[in-house]
Amino acid sequence: MPLPPFPPEDRVRSPYTGWTRAHWEAAADALLAAVAPHAGPEHALISLPGPRPSRSGPRSDGLEGYAR
């Protein structure tokens, strides 16, 4: 899935990075879109693929994925 276009930099409002609130919103949207295919049926768990679950178990890992 391609990333949505980011707004142009604004070095007046943000002289160090050029990023404004719109940039951070676009970045957050892209991160959420990347994990959406791994969401549970009610979107309360995000179970990311990996070699094995943690010691806490896959359900705890899914809750952790949602919380982060």
CHARMM-style PDB file with segment names, atoms N, HN, CA, C and O in Angstrom:
ATOM      1  N   MET     1       0.841  -1.165   0.000  1.00  0.00      PROA
ATOM      2  CA  MET     1       0.000   0.000   0.000  1.00  0.00      PROA
ATOM      3  C   MET     1       0.897   1.242   0.000  1.00  0.00      PROA
ATOM      4  O   MET     1       1.728   1.399   0.894  1.00  0.00      PROA
ATOM      5  N   PRO     2       0.741   2.110  -0.976  1.00  0.00      PROA
ATOM      6  CA  PRO     2       1.592   3.310  -1.022  1.00  0.00      PROA
ATOM      7  C   PRO     2       1.208   4.315   0.056  1.00  0.00      PROA
ATOM      8  O   PRO     2       0.056   4.378   0.486  1.00  0.00      PROA
ATOM      9  N   LEU     3       2.172   5.081   0.475  1.00  0.00      PROA
ATOM     10  HN  LEU     3       3.107   5.029   0.126  1.00  0.00      PROA
ATOM     11  CA  LEU     3       1.920   6.111   1.475  1.00  0.00      PROA
ATOM     12  C   LEU     3       1.163   7.270   0.857  1.00  0.00      PROA
ATOM     13  O   LEU     3       1.378   7.606  -0.308  1.00  0.00      PROA
ATOM     14  N   PRO     4       0.273   7.886   1.635  1.00  0.00      PROA
ATOM     15  CA  PRO     4      -0.400   9.080   1.111  1.00  0.00      PROA
ATOM     16  C   PRO     4       0.619  10.203   0.986  1.00  0.00      PROA
ATOM     17  O   PRO     4       1.627  10.210   1.693  1.00  0.00      PROA
ATOM     18  N   PRO     5       0.367  11.137   0.104  1.00  0.00      PROA
ATOM     19  CA  PRO     5       1.329  12.244  -0.034  1.00  0.00      PROA
ATOM     20  C   PRO     5       1.373  13.096   1.228  1.00  0.00      PROA
ATOM     21  O   PRO     5       0.344  13.407   1.828  1.00  0.00      PROA
ATOM     22  N   PHE     6       2.570  13.456   1.605  1.00  0.00      PROA
ATOM     23  HN  PHE     6       3.406  13.203   1.117  1.00  0.00      PROA
ATOM     24  CA  PHE     6       2.737  14.332   2.755  1.00  0.00      PROA
ATOM     25  C   PHE     6       2.613  15.778   2.294  1.00  0.00      PROA
ATOM     26  O   PHE     6       2.927  16.087   1.144  1.00  0.00      PROA
ATOM     27  N   PRO     7       2.161  16.663   3.169  1.00  0.00      PROA
ATOM     28  CA  PRO     7       2.101  18.083   2.810  1.00  0.00      PROA
ATOM     29  C   PRO     7       3.517  18.634   2.625  1.00  0.00      PROA
ATOM     30  O   PRO     7       4.477  18.045   3.122  1.00  0.00      PROA
ATOM     31  N   PRO     8       3.651  19.729   1.933  1.00  0.00      PROA
ATOM     32  CA  PRO     8       4.990  20.320   1.795  1.00  0.00      PROA
ATOM     33  C   PRO     8       5.508  20.819   3.143  1.00  0.00      PROA
ATOM     34  O   PRO     8       4.730  21.163   4.033  1.00  0.00      PROA
ATOM     35  N   GLU     9       6.824  20.851   3.277  1.00  0.00      PROA
ATOM     36  HN  GLU     9       7.456  20.572   2.554  1.00  0.00      PROA
ATOM     37  CA  GLU     9       7.421  21.332   4.515  1.00  0.00      PROA
ATOM     38  C   GLU     9       7.083  22.795   4.730  1.00  0.00      PROA
ATOM     39  O   GLU     9       6.908  23.553   3.776  1.00  0.00      PROA
ATOM     40  N   ASP    10       6.994  23.185   5.998  1.00  0.00      PROA
ATOM     41  HN  ASP    10       7.136  22.569   6.773  1.00  0.00      PROA
ATOM     42  CA  ASP    10       6.731  24.573   6.367  1.00  0.00      PROA
ATOM     43  C   ASP    10       7.837  25.010   7.321  1.00  0.00      PROA
ATOM     44  O   ASP    10       7.720  24.847   8.535  1.00  0.00      PROA
ATOM     45  N   ARG    11       8.911  25.563   6.764  1.00  0.00      PROA
ATOM     46  HN  ARG    11       9.006  25.695   5.778  1.00  0.00      PROA
ATOM     47  CA  ARG    11      10.073  25.962   7.574  1.00  0.00      PROA
ATOM     48  C   ARG    11       9.828  27.243   8.364  1.00  0.00      PROA
ATOM     49  O   ARG    11      10.635  27.600   9.222  1.00  0.00      PROA
ATOM     50  N   VAL    12       8.733  27.933   8.090  1.00  0.00      PROA
ATOM     51  HN  VAL    12       8.077  27.643   7.393  1.00  0.00      PROA
ATOM     52  CA  VAL    12       8.401  29.127   8.877  1.00  0.00      PROA
ATOM     53  C   VAL    12       7.792  28.700  10.208  1.00  0.00      PROA
ATOM     54  O   VAL    12       8.195  29.188  11.263  1.00  0.00      PROA
ATOM     55  N   ARG    13       6.826  27.793  10.159  1.00  0.00      PROA
ATOM     56  HN  ARG    13       6.498  27.396   9.302  1.00  0.00      PROA
ATOM     57  CA  ARG    13       6.155  27.348  11.387  1.00  0.00      PROA
ATOM     58  C   ARG    13       6.992  26.338  12.160  1.00  0.00      PROA
ATOM     59  O   ARG    13       6.886  26.242  13.383  1.00  0.00      PROA
ATOM     60  N   SER    14       7.821  25.589  11.448  1.00  0.00      PROA
ATOM     61  HN  SER    14       7.907  25.667  10.455  1.00  0.00      PROA
ATOM     62  CA  SER    14       8.653  24.569  12.093  1.00  0.00      PROA
ATOM     63  C   SER    14      10.053  24.630  11.476  1.00  0.00      PROA
ATOM     64  O   SER    14      10.362  23.859  10.568  1.00  0.00      PROA
ATOM     65  N   PRO    15      10.894  25.537  11.961  1.00  0.00      PROA
ATOM     66  CA  PRO    15      12.181  25.781  11.305  1.00  0.00      PROA
ATOM     67  C   PRO    15      13.166  24.613  11.368  1.00  0.00      PROA
ATOM     68  O   PRO    15      14.048  24.525  10.514  1.00  0.00      PROA
ATOM     69  N   TYR    16      13.049  23.731  12.329  1.00  0.00      PROA
ATOM     70  HN  TYR    16      12.332  23.802  13.023  1.00  0.00      PROA
ATOM     71  CA  TYR    16      14.012  22.634  12.454  1.00  0.00      PROA
ATOM     72  C   TYR    16      13.693  21.453  11.558  1.00  0.00      PROA
ATOM     73  O   TYR    16      14.577  20.926  10.883  1.00  0.00      PROA
ATOM     74  N   THR    17      12.436  21.036  11.547  1.00  0.00      PROA
ATOM     75  HN  THR    17      11.718  21.465  12.095  1.00  0.00      PROA
ATOM     76  CA  THR    17      12.072  19.844  10.770  1.00  0.00      PROA
ATOM     77  C   THR    17      11.230  20.159   9.549  1.00  0.00      PROA
ATOM     78  O   THR    17      11.240  19.402   8.578  1.00  0.00      PROA
ATOM     79  N   GLY    18      10.502  21.266   9.584  1.00  0.00      PROA
ATOM     80  HN  GLY    18      10.494  21.880  10.373  1.00  0.00      PROA
ATOM     81  CA  GLY    18       9.589  21.577   8.492  1.00  0.00      PROA
ATOM     82  C   GLY    18       8.263  20.845   8.610  1.00  0.00      PROA
ATOM     83  O   GLY    18       7.357  21.047   7.801  1.00  0.00      PROA
ATOM     84  N   TRP    19       8.154  19.984   9.633  1.00  0.00      PROA
ATOM     85  HN  TRP    19       8.889  19.820  10.290  1.00  0.00      PROA
ATOM     86  CA  TRP    19       6.933  19.198   9.818  1.00  0.00      PROA
ATOM     87  C   TRP    19       5.942  19.961  10.678  1.00  0.00      PROA
ATOM     88  O   TRP    19       6.307  20.576  11.681  1.00  0.00      PROA
ATOM     89  N   THR    20       4.694  19.913  10.274  1.00  0.00      PROA
ATOM     90  HN  THR    20       4.397  19.414   9.460  1.00  0.00      PROA
ATOM     91  CA  THR    20       3.605  20.515  11.030  1.00  0.00      PROA
ATOM     92  C   THR    20       2.709  19.398  11.567  1.00  0.00      PROA
ATOM     93  O   THR    20       3.005  18.215  11.396  1.00  0.00      PROA
ATOM     94  N   ARG    21       1.634  19.781  12.203  1.00  0.00      PROA
ATOM     95  HN  ARG    21       1.394  20.742  12.342  1.00  0.00      PROA
ATOM     96  CA  ARG    21       0.688  18.784  12.720  1.00  0.00      PROA
ATOM     97  C   ARG    21       0.188  17.866  11.607  1.00  0.00      PROA
ATOM     98  O   ARG    21       0.008  16.668  11.824  1.00  0.00      PROA
ATOM     99  N   ALA    22      -0.033  18.414  10.433  1.00  0.00      PROA
ATOM    100  HN  ALA    22       0.113  19.387  10.256  1.00  0.00      PROA
ATOM    101  CA  ALA    22      -0.515  17.606   9.305  1.00  0.00      PROA
ATOM    102  C   ALA    22       0.475  16.504   8.942  1.00  0.00      PROA
ATOM    103  O   ALA    22       0.061  15.416   8.541  1.00  0.00      PROA
ATOM    104  N   HSD    23       1.762  16.763   9.074  1.00  0.00      PROA
ATOM    105  HN  HSD    23       2.098  17.647   9.400  1.00  0.00      PROA
ATOM    106  CA  HSD    23       2.770  15.735   8.803  1.00  0.00      PROA
ATOM    107  C   HSD    23       2.668  14.594   9.815  1.00  0.00      PROA
ATOM    108  O   HSD    23       2.694  13.420   9.446  1.00  0.00      PROA
ATOM    109  N   TRP    24       2.551  14.954  11.093  1.00  0.00      PROA
ATOM    110  HN  TRP    24       2.530  15.908  11.392  1.00  0.00      PROA
ATOM    111  CA  TRP    24       2.458  13.937  12.138  1.00  0.00      PROA
ATOM    112  C   TRP    24       1.171  13.128  12.016  1.00  0.00      PROA
ATOM    113  O   TRP    24       1.162  11.926  12.279  1.00  0.00      PROA
ATOM    114  N   GLU    25       0.082  13.790  11.616  1.00  0.00      PROA
ATOM    115  HN  GLU    25       0.089  14.767  11.402  1.00  0.00      PROA
ATOM    116  CA  GLU    25      -1.167  13.061  11.393  1.00  0.00      PROA
ATOM    117  C   GLU    25      -1.024  12.081  10.234  1.00  0.00      PROA
ATOM    118  O   GLU    25      -1.505  10.951  10.317  1.00  0.00      PROA
ATOM    119  N   ALA    26      -0.371  12.498   9.163  1.00  0.00      PROA
ATOM    120  HN  ALA    26       0.020  13.416   9.096  1.00  0.00      PROA
ATOM    121  CA  ALA    26      -0.168  11.617   8.012  1.00  0.00      PROA
ATOM    122  C   ALA    26       0.723  10.440   8.393  1.00  0.00      PROA
ATOM    123  O   ALA    26       0.478   9.315   7.959  1.00  0.00      PROA
ATOM    124  N   ALA    27       1.751  10.688   9.196  1.00  0.00      PROA
ATOM    125  HN  ALA    27       1.950  11.602   9.548  1.00  0.00      PROA
ATOM    126  CA  ALA    27       2.635   9.603   9.635  1.00  0.00      PROA
ATOM    127  C   ALA    27       1.864   8.604  10.507  1.00  0.00      PROA
ATOM    128  O   ALA    27       2.023   7.394  10.344  1.00  0.00      PROA
ATOM    129  N   ALA    28       1.035   9.097  11.427  1.00  0.00      PROA
ATOM    130  HN  ALA    28       0.905  10.079  11.560  1.00  0.00      PROA
ATOM    131  CA  ALA    28       0.233   8.216  12.286  1.00  0.00      PROA
ATOM    132  C   ALA    28      -0.758   7.414  11.454  1.00  0.00      PROA
ATOM    133  O   ALA    28      -0.950   6.224  11.705  1.00  0.00      PROA
ATOM    134  N   ASP    29      -1.387   8.040  10.473  1.00  0.00      PROA
ATOM    135  HN  ASP    29      -1.231   9.006  10.269  1.00  0.00      PROA
ATOM    136  CA  ASP    29      -2.322   7.328   9.598  1.00  0.00      PROA
ATOM    137  C   ASP    29      -1.623   6.214   8.841  1.00  0.00      PROA
ATOM    138  O   ASP    29      -2.185   5.132   8.668  1.00  0.00      PROA
ATOM    139  N   ALA    30      -0.394   6.468   8.384  1.00  0.00      PROA
ATOM    140  HN  ALA    30       0.063   7.347   8.525  1.00  0.00      PROA
ATOM    141  CA  ALA    30       0.359   5.456   7.650  1.00  0.00      PROA
ATOM    142  C   ALA    30       0.713   4.273   8.561  1.00  0.00      PROA
ATOM    143  O   ALA    30       0.642   3.119   8.139  1.00  0.00      PROA
ATOM    144  N   LEU    31       1.091   4.565   9.805  1.00  0.00      PROA
ATOM    145  HN  LEU    31       1.149   5.503  10.147  1.00  0.00      PROA
ATOM    146  CA  LEU    31       1.413   3.485  10.739  1.00  0.00      PROA
ATOM    147  C   LEU    31       0.179   2.642  11.057  1.00  0.00      PROA
ATOM    148  O   LEU    31       0.266   1.415  11.115  1.00  0.00      PROA
ATOM    149  N   LEU    32      -0.956   3.285  11.259  1.00  0.00      PROA
ATOM    150  HN  LEU    32      -1.027   4.281  11.212  1.00  0.00      PROA
ATOM    151  CA  LEU    32      -2.189   2.548  11.540  1.00  0.00      PROA
ATOM    152  C   LEU    32      -2.630   1.722  10.338  1.00  0.00      PROA
ATOM    153  O   LEU    32      -3.111   0.601  10.501  1.00  0.00      PROA
ATOM    154  N   ALA    33      -2.473   2.255   9.152  1.00  0.00      PROA
ATOM    155  HN  ALA    33      -2.082   3.166   9.019  1.00  0.00      PROA
ATOM    156  CA  ALA    33      -2.840   1.513   7.945  1.00  0.00      PROA
ATOM    157  C   ALA    33      -1.963   0.276   7.777  1.00  0.00      PROA
ATOM    158  O   ALA    33      -2.419  -0.745   7.263  1.00  0.00      PROA
ATOM    159  N   ALA    34      -0.706   0.365   8.211  1.00  0.00      PROA
ATOM    160  HN  ALA    34      -0.336   1.194   8.629  1.00  0.00      PROA
ATOM    161  CA  ALA    34       0.214  -0.766   8.073  1.00  0.00      PROA
ATOM    162  C   ALA    34      -0.167  -1.942   8.970  1.00  0.00      PROA
ATOM    163  O   ALA    34       0.070  -3.092   8.598  1.00  0.00      PROA
ATOM    164  N   VAL    35      -0.748  -1.686  10.137  1.00  0.00      PROA
ATOM    165  HN  VAL    35      -0.941  -0.752  10.439  1.00  0.00      PROA
ATOM    166  CA  VAL    35      -1.104  -2.780  11.051  1.00  0.00      PROA
ATOM    167  C   VAL    35      -2.567  -3.203  10.923  1.00  0.00      PROA
ATOM    168  O   VAL    35      -2.968  -4.201  11.522  1.00  0.00      PROA
ATOM    169  N   ALA    36      -3.360  -2.477  10.168  1.00  0.00      PROA
ATOM    170  HN  ALA    36      -3.034  -1.666   9.682  1.00  0.00      PROA
ATOM    171  CA  ALA    36      -4.787  -2.800  10.027  1.00  0.00      PROA
ATOM    172  C   ALA    36      -5.024  -4.241   9.565  1.00  0.00      PROA
ATOM    173  O   ALA    36      -5.960  -4.869  10.059  1.00  0.00      PROA
ATOM    174  N   PRO    37      -4.229  -4.799   8.643  1.00  0.00      PROA
ATOM    175  CA  PRO    37      -4.470  -6.192   8.239  1.00  0.00      PROA
ATOM    176  C   PRO    37      -4.260  -7.204   9.367  1.00  0.00      PROA
ATOM    177  O   PRO    37      -4.711  -8.344   9.253  1.00  0.00      PROA
ATOM    178  N   HSD    38      -3.593  -6.819  10.439  1.00  0.00      PROA
ATOM    179  HN  HSD    38      -3.226  -5.893  10.531  1.00  0.00      PROA
ATOM    180  CA  HSD    38      -3.308  -7.738  11.550  1.00  0.00      PROA
ATOM    181  C   HSD    38      -4.258  -7.546  12.721  1.00  0.00      PROA
ATOM    182  O   HSD    38      -4.073  -8.157  13.774  1.00  0.00      PROA
ATOM    183  N   ALA    39      -5.274  -6.704  12.550  1.00  0.00      PROA
ATOM    184  HN  ALA    39      -5.425  -6.208  11.695  1.00  0.00      PROA
ATOM    185  CA  ALA    39      -6.231  -6.448  13.627  1.00  0.00      PROA
ATOM    186  C   ALA    39      -7.189  -7.618  13.783  1.00  0.00      PROA
ATOM    187  O   ALA    39      -7.512  -8.309  12.817  1.00  0.00      PROA
ATOM    188  N   GLY    40      -7.638  -7.828  15.015  1.00  0.00      PROA
ATOM    189  HN  GLY    40      -7.376  -7.266  15.800  1.00  0.00      PROA
ATOM    190  CA  GLY    40      -8.611  -8.877  15.287  1.00  0.00      PROA
ATOM    191  C   GLY    40      -9.978  -8.498  14.751  1.00  0.00      PROA
ATOM    192  O   GLY    40     -10.161  -7.395  14.236  1.00  0.00      PROA
ATOM    193  N   PRO    41     -10.946  -9.411  14.867  1.00  0.00      PROA
ATOM    194  CA  PRO    41     -12.270  -9.159  14.299  1.00  0.00      PROA
ATOM    195  C   PRO    41     -12.975  -7.927  14.868  1.00  0.00      PROA
ATOM    196  O   PRO    41     -13.760  -7.292  14.164  1.00  0.00      PROA
ATOM    197  N   GLU    42     -12.714  -7.585  16.112  1.00  0.00      PROA
ATOM    198  HN  GLU    42     -12.076  -8.101  16.684  1.00  0.00      PROA
ATOM    199  CA  GLU    42     -13.339  -6.398  16.709  1.00  0.00      PROA
ATOM    200  C   GLU    42     -12.337  -5.246  16.836  1.00  0.00      PROA
ATOM    201  O   GLU    42     -12.630  -4.234  17.473  1.00  0.00      PROA
ATOM    202  N   HSD    43     -11.177  -5.399  16.239  1.00  0.00      PROA
ATOM    203  HN  HSD    43     -10.940  -6.221  15.722  1.00  0.00      PROA
ATOM    204  CA  HSD    43     -10.116  -4.388  16.255  1.00  0.00      PROA
ATOM    205  C   HSD    43      -9.630  -4.054  17.658  1.00  0.00      PROA
ATOM    206  O   HSD    43      -9.146  -2.947  17.897  1.00  0.00      PROA
ATOM    207  N   ALA    44      -9.751  -4.992  18.586  1.00  0.00      PROA
ATOM    208  HN  ALA    44     -10.143  -5.891  18.392  1.00  0.00      PROA
ATOM    209  CA  ALA    44      -9.267  -4.784  19.944  1.00  0.00      PROA
ATOM    210  C   ALA    44      -7.901  -5.418  20.162  1.00  0.00      PROA
ATOM    211  O   ALA    44      -7.252  -5.146  21.172  1.00  0.00      PROA
ATOM    212  N   LEU    45      -7.456  -6.252  19.239  1.00  0.00      PROA
ATOM    213  HN  LEU    45      -7.983  -6.473  18.419  1.00  0.00      PROA
ATOM    214  CA  LEU    45      -6.139  -6.884  19.303  1.00  0.00      PROA
ATOM    215  C   LEU    45      -5.430  -6.654  17.979  1.00  0.00      PROA
ATOM    216  O   LEU    45      -6.053  -6.674  16.917  1.00  0.00      PROA
ATOM    217  N   ILE    46      -4.140  -6.437  18.048  1.00  0.00      PROA
ATOM    218  HN  ILE    46      -3.634  -6.420  18.911  1.00  0.00      PROA
ATOM    219  CA  ILE    46      -3.328  -6.367  16.840  1.00  0.00      PROA
ATOM    220  C   ILE    46      -2.241  -7.417  17.007  1.00  0.00      PROA
ATOM    221  O   ILE    46      -1.280  -7.216  17.750  1.00  0.00      PROA
ATOM    222  N   SER    47      -2.396  -8.530  16.315  1.00  0.00      PROA
ATOM    223  HN  SER    47      -3.176  -8.693  15.711  1.00  0.00      PROA
ATOM    224  CA  SER    47      -1.463  -9.650  16.429  1.00  0.00      PROA
ATOM    225  C   SER    47      -0.504  -9.611  15.240  1.00  0.00      PROA
ATOM    226  O   SER    47      -0.828 -10.061  14.141  1.00  0.00      PROA
ATOM    227  N   LEU    48       0.669  -9.067  15.488  1.00  0.00      PROA
ATOM    228  HN  LEU    48       0.932  -8.701  16.380  1.00  0.00      PROA
ATOM    229  CA  LEU    48       1.670  -8.961  14.427  1.00  0.00      PROA
ATOM    230  C   LEU    48       2.359 -10.298  14.219  1.00  0.00      PROA
ATOM    231  O   LEU    48       2.552 -11.050  15.174  1.00  0.00      PROA
ATOM    232  N   PRO    49       2.732 -10.604  12.984  1.00  0.00      PROA
ATOM    233  CA  PRO    49       3.405 -11.874  12.728  1.00  0.00      PROA
ATOM    234  C   PRO    49       4.807 -11.868  13.338  1.00  0.00      PROA
ATOM    235  O   PRO    49       5.440 -10.822  13.479  1.00  0.00      PROA
ATOM    236  N   GLY    50       5.254 -13.027  13.683  1.00  0.00      PROA
ATOM    237  HN  GLY    50       4.740 -13.876  13.569  1.00  0.00      PROA
ATOM    238  CA  GLY    50       6.589 -13.155  14.246  1.00  0.00      PROA
ATOM    239  C   GLY    50       6.908 -14.611  14.497  1.00  0.00      PROA
ATOM    240  O   GLY    50       6.049 -15.476  14.331  1.00  0.00      PROA
ATOM    241  N   PRO    51       8.127 -14.886  14.893  1.00  0.00      PROA
ATOM    242  CA  PRO    51       8.542 -16.282  15.056  1.00  0.00      PROA
ATOM    243  C   PRO    51       7.823 -17.008  16.188  1.00  0.00      PROA
ATOM    244  O   PRO    51       7.495 -18.186  16.050  1.00  0.00      PROA
ATOM    245  N   ARG    52       7.573 -16.327  17.304  1.00  0.00      PROA
ATOM    246  HN  ARG    52       7.839 -15.369  17.416  1.00  0.00      PROA
ATOM    247  CA  ARG    52       6.883 -16.971  18.428  1.00  0.00      PROA
ATOM    248  C   ARG    52       6.323 -15.893  19.356  1.00  0.00      PROA
ATOM    249  O   ARG    52       6.818 -14.766  19.370  1.00  0.00      PROA
ATOM    250  N   PRO    53       5.303 -16.233  20.121  1.00  0.00      PROA
ATOM    251  CA  PRO    53       4.763 -15.254  21.079  1.00  0.00      PROA
ATOM    252  C   PRO    53       5.720 -15.043  22.245  1.00  0.00      PROA
ATOM    253  O   PRO    53       6.621 -15.848  22.482  1.00  0.00      PROA
ATOM    254  N   SER    54       5.510 -13.953  22.963  1.00  0.00      PROA
ATOM    255  HN  SER    54       4.778 -13.300  22.771  1.00  0.00      PROA
ATOM    256  CA  SER    54       6.330 -13.687  24.144  1.00  0.00      PROA
ATOM    257  C   SER    54       5.936 -14.644  25.262  1.00  0.00      PROA
ATOM    258  O   SER    54       5.030 -15.460  25.094  1.00  0.00      PROA
ATOM    259  N   ARG    55       6.607 -14.547  26.391  1.00  0.00      PROA
ATOM    260  HN  ARG    55       7.344 -13.884  26.528  1.00  0.00      PROA
ATOM    261  CA  ARG    55       6.288 -15.400  27.536  1.00  0.00      PROA
ATOM    262  C   ARG    55       4.897 -15.117  28.073  1.00  0.00      PROA
ATOM    263  O   ARG    55       4.288 -15.972  28.717  1.00  0.00      PROA
ATOM    264  N   SER    56       4.391 -13.914  27.810  1.00  0.00      PROA
ATOM    265  HN  SER    56       4.885 -13.219  27.288  1.00  0.00      PROA
ATOM    266  CA  SER    56       3.063 -13.539  28.299  1.00  0.00      PROA
ATOM    267  C   SER    56       1.947 -14.164  27.479  1.00  0.00      PROA
ATOM    268  O   SER    56       0.807 -14.226  27.939  1.00  0.00      PROA
ATOM    269  N   GLY    57       2.250 -14.625  26.280  1.00  0.00      PROA
ATOM    270  HN  GLY    57       3.176 -14.575  25.906  1.00  0.00      PROA
ATOM    271  CA  GLY    57       1.255 -15.282  25.452  1.00  0.00      PROA
ATOM    272  C   GLY    57       0.741 -14.398  24.325  1.00  0.00      PROA
ATOM    273  O   GLY    57       0.900 -13.178  24.354  1.00  0.00      PROA
ATOM    274  N   PRO    58       0.118 -15.034  23.329  1.00  0.00      PROA
ATOM    275  CA  PRO    58      -0.327 -14.285  22.148  1.00  0.00      PROA
ATOM    276  C   PRO    58      -1.429 -13.266  22.431  1.00  0.00      PROA
ATOM    277  O   PRO    58      -1.485 -12.222  21.780  1.00  0.00      PROA
ATOM    278  N   ARG    59      -2.298 -13.552  23.386  1.00  0.00      PROA
ATOM    279  HN  ARG    59      -2.252 -14.399  23.915  1.00  0.00      PROA
ATOM    280  CA  ARG    59      -3.363 -12.584  23.685  1.00  0.00      PROA
ATOM    281  C   ARG    59      -2.775 -11.315  24.297  1.00  0.00      PROA
ATOM    282  O   ARG    59      -3.172 -10.206  23.939  1.00  0.00      PROA
ATOM    283  N   SER    60      -1.848 -11.478  25.201  1.00  0.00      PROA
ATOM    284  HN  SER    60      -1.526 -12.379  25.492  1.00  0.00      PROA
ATOM    285  CA  SER    60      -1.181 -10.327  25.789  1.00  0.00      PROA
ATOM    286  C   SER    60      -0.403  -9.551  24.727  1.00  0.00      PROA
ATOM    287  O   SER    60      -0.370  -8.320  24.753  1.00  0.00      PROA
ATOM    288  N   ASP    61       0.221 -10.268  23.797  1.00  0.00      PROA
ATOM    289  HN  ASP    61       0.195 -11.267  23.776  1.00  0.00      PROA
ATOM    290  CA  ASP    61       0.951  -9.609  22.706  1.00  0.00      PROA
ATOM    291  C   ASP    61      -0.007  -8.790  21.825  1.00  0.00      PROA
ATOM    292  O   ASP    61       0.334  -7.693  21.383  1.00  0.00      PROA
ATOM    293  N   GLY    62      -1.192  -9.327  21.579  1.00  0.00      PROA
ATOM    294  HN  GLY    62      -1.469 -10.219  21.938  1.00  0.00      PROA
ATOM    295  CA  GLY    62      -2.187  -8.608  20.777  1.00  0.00      PROA
ATOM    296  C   GLY    62      -2.670  -7.345  21.463  1.00  0.00      PROA
ATOM    297  O   GLY    62      -2.859  -6.314  20.817  1.00  0.00      PROA
ATOM    298  N   LEU    63      -2.872  -7.422  22.778  1.00  0.00      PROA
ATOM    299  HN  LEU    63      -2.719  -8.259  23.303  1.00  0.00      PROA
ATOM    300  CA  LEU    63      -3.253  -6.225  23.539  1.00  0.00      PROA
ATOM    301  C   LEU    63      -2.134  -5.200  23.525  1.00  0.00      PROA
ATOM    302  O   LEU    63      -2.385  -4.000  23.413  1.00  0.00      PROA
ATOM    303  N   GLU    64      -0.901  -5.672  23.638  1.00  0.00      PROA
ATOM    304  HN  GLU    64      -0.697  -6.647  23.729  1.00  0.00      PROA
ATOM    305  CA  GLU    64       0.252  -4.776  23.596  1.00  0.00      PROA
ATOM    306  C   GLU    64       0.355  -4.092  22.241  1.00  0.00      PROA
ATOM    307  O   GLU    64       0.668  -2.904  22.158  1.00  0.00      PROA
ATOM    308  N   GLY    65       0.090  -4.847  21.180  1.00  0.00      PROA
ATOM    309  HN  GLY    65      -0.165  -5.812  21.247  1.00  0.00      PROA
ATOM    310  CA  GLY    65       0.093  -4.267  19.836  1.00  0.00      PROA
ATOM    311  C   GLY    65      -0.949  -3.190  19.694  1.00  0.00      PROA
ATOM    312  O   GLY    65      -0.707  -2.176  19.040  1.00  0.00      PROA
ATOM    313  N   TYR    66      -2.105  -3.388  20.293  1.00  0.00      PROA
ATOM    314  HN  TYR    66      -2.302  -4.212  20.825  1.00  0.00      PROA
ATOM    315  CA  TYR    66      -3.178  -2.384  20.250  1.00  0.00      PROA
ATOM    316  C   TYR    66      -2.784  -1.152  21.065  1.00  0.00      PROA
ATOM    317  O   TYR    66      -3.006  -0.020  20.633  1.00  0.00      PROA
ATOM    318  N   ALA    67      -2.208  -1.371  22.227  1.00  0.00      PROA
ATOM    319  HN  ALA    67      -2.029  -2.290  22.578  1.00  0.00      PROA
ATOM    320  CA  ALA    67      -1.883  -0.261  23.123  1.00  0.00      PROA
ATOM    321  C   ALA    67      -0.783   0.624  22.569  1.00  0.00      PROA
ATOM    322  O   ALA    67      -0.778   1.830  22.817  1.00  0.00      PROA
ATOM    323  N   ARG    68       0.120   0.064  21.844  1.00  0.00      PROA
ATOM    324  HN  ARG    68       0.115  -0.915  21.642  1.00  0.00      PROA
ATOM    325  CA  ARG    68       1.233   0.864  21.334  1.00  0.00      PROA
ATOM    326  C   ARG    68       0.837   1.529  20.063  1.00  0.00      PROA
ATOM    327  OT1 ARG    68       1.637   2.253  19.470  1.00  0.00      PROA
TER     328      ARG     68
END
